[in-house]
Amino acid sequence: MGLLVRMMVLMLLATTNAWAAGDAAKGAEIAKAVCVACHAADGNSPTPAFPKLAGQHPEYLVKQLKNFKAGERANAVMMPIASALSDDDMQNVAAHFAAQKSKEAGATSNGKGSVGEKIYRAGIADTKVPACASCHGPAGSGLPVRFPRLSGQYADYTALQMKAFRSGERANAPMMKMIAARMTDADIAAVSDYIQGVR
C-alpha cells in the first residue's frame, strides 16, 4: 500500500512538472494581446462577468481552452479565441496565468457559520450534495489535474456556471452537472458567495 501511494504521488508530481514546461513569458504576450479585455493581463478580471484566471492550475486552464476549441464547452466569445490557439499557445498562456497572484475579495454575506460555509464544508445531506471542500479543498485551492482552484472566484461567475451545469448548458464536467442538479438557486447563491471569500 505504501509503495502504491508513493507511485501515485510521483505520477502526480511528474504530471504537474510537465505542465510547468509552458513558457510563461510567451503566455504573457498572448494574454496582453488576446485575454486582456475580459480577464486582464494578470488574470484578475475587472468584472464579475468573467472569471479570475490568476493562480488557476494550468492543467485546468488548458482543459477548458481545449473544450472551447472542440465545442465541448459552448461560449460564443471563447470558442473562436481558443480555436486560434495552438496546443503550445494554450500551455504558455496557462503557465502565465498560473504564475499570477489572485487578488481575492471577501464574501458579502456568507462568512463563518453561514449557509454557504455549511454547504462548502459539509454539503447538503438531504439532497446528497457532497461538500465542495471534498474536491476543491478546505481553502479552495483545488487539486492540480483534477479539480480547479475556487478560492476568491467571483460569486456571480461561480453562480452562473453552477446554473449552466444544472441546466445542461455546460456539460464538460459530468460530476458538476449531477451536483448542481440537486441545488436550489438559494443554495447556489450562498455557496458561490462563500467561495468568493474562502481562503
Beta strands, then each sheet from edge to edge (+ up, - down):
end
